[in-house]
Amino acid sequence: MRLTNHSRQASLPIWRDANRLLLELEQAVRRFPRYHKYALGADLRRQAMGVCRRIVRAAMAQADGRERALERLTLAVEDLKLSIQLAKELQAFASFAEFARIAELVVAVGKQSGGWRKSAWAKARPEVLPDAQGAGG
């Protein structure tokens, strides 16, 4: 397997933030109580890796497939947010500060994926955008 277009993903802020999120979650799960480490923890790690994979797929997708890839990415981020919230409620994180760092990262990734999705949607449908000159007059 050849890693092509790696520089494309590496230059995306969402890629940087998603990787940081993945690493933070890996470290946090190591400190989870045994009861949560192997079920909830494994699920969080799997979901975070899935978000990273979906970013790569969206970045490499052709224009006609990018919208669907970005939709899947935004849904994966929302699922991850729910799991992180559950881990907080179950007191799986070692501290509130650890949860806060991870929550901040997942929210940033969510905002970026949503913005990327809107941008791709607008590029695919320029006829839907309001005419700047015709507006208001």
N, C-alpha and C positions, 0 to 999 in steps of 0.2 A: 504494500500500500504506500503510495506516495502522498506526502502532505503538500498538496498544492494550495495556492491562495492563502497560505498561513498568514502572510503579512497583511492580507485584507482583513482578516478577523482580528489580528493583533492591534490594528490601528483603530478599531471600533471601541469607544468608551464602554459600550454595553458588554463587550467581551472582557475587558479589564475588570469591570465590576462583577460580572458573573463568575469569573475565576476567583476573585477575592472572596465572594460569597461561598463558593465551593470550598475553598481552603478554610475559611472561618467555620463553616459547618462541620468539616472533617475534624477540626480541633475541638469544637464544642461537643460533638458526639462522643469523642474519647472520654469526656468527663461526665457523660450521662450516667445516671444510676443503671445498674445492670438490668433492671426490669424494663427500661426504655431503650437501652443501647442497641439491642438486637432486632427490635421490631420497628419502633418509631425512628430510631437513629438510622437504621439501614434504609428506611423509606426516604428520610430527608436527604441522605447522601445520594440515593438513586435519582430523586427528583432534581437535585441541584446539578448532577451530571447531565440529566436530560435537558435541562435549560441550556447548558453549555453546548450540547450537541445540536439543539434546535437553532441556536445562534449561528453555528457553522453552516447548517443546512440553509438557513434563510440568506446568509451572506453569499452562498454559492449558487442559490437558485436563480434560474432565468426569470425574467420579468413576469412571465405568465404564471409561474409557480410560486413566486415570492409572496404574494398576498396570502395564500393558503399556509405557507411555511410560517409567516409572521403571525397569523391567527393561532396556529398551534403553539407558537412560542408564548404569546400573551396568555393563553389558557394554561400552559405549563407553569408560568410564573404565578398565576392566581392560585393554582393548586398548591404550589410550594408555600405561598403566603399562608394558606389555611393550615398546612402542616406545621409551620413554624409557630403559628398562634396556638395550635393544639399543644405543642411541646411546652410552650410557656404556661398554659393553663395546667398542664400536668406537672409543672415545676421540674422539668427535665434539664433545663439549663443550669449551669453552676451558679450563675448570678443574673440579676436583672441587666447589668451592664453588658453581659455577653449577648443576651437576647436583644437588647437595644441595638448593638452593632450589627447583628445579623438582620434585624428588622429594617434598619436603615438601608442596608445593602439591597435587600430584596425589593424594597419600595423603589429605590433608584433604578434597578433593573426593570421593574414593572413600568415605570414612567418612560424609560428609554424604549422598551419594546412597544409600548402603546404609541409613542411618537413615531417610531420607525414604521409601524403598521399604518398610521394615518398618512404619513408621507408617501408610502408605496401606493396606498389607495388613491391619493390625489394624483399621483403620476399616471396611474392606470386609467383614471377617469377625468381628464382635464376639462371635458365638456360640462361636467357637473359643477365645477368651481365657478363662483360668481365672477362676472366680468368687472374688473376693477374700474374701468372707465365708465361703464354703464351704470354702476351703482350710484344710487341717490340722484339720478338725473335723468 
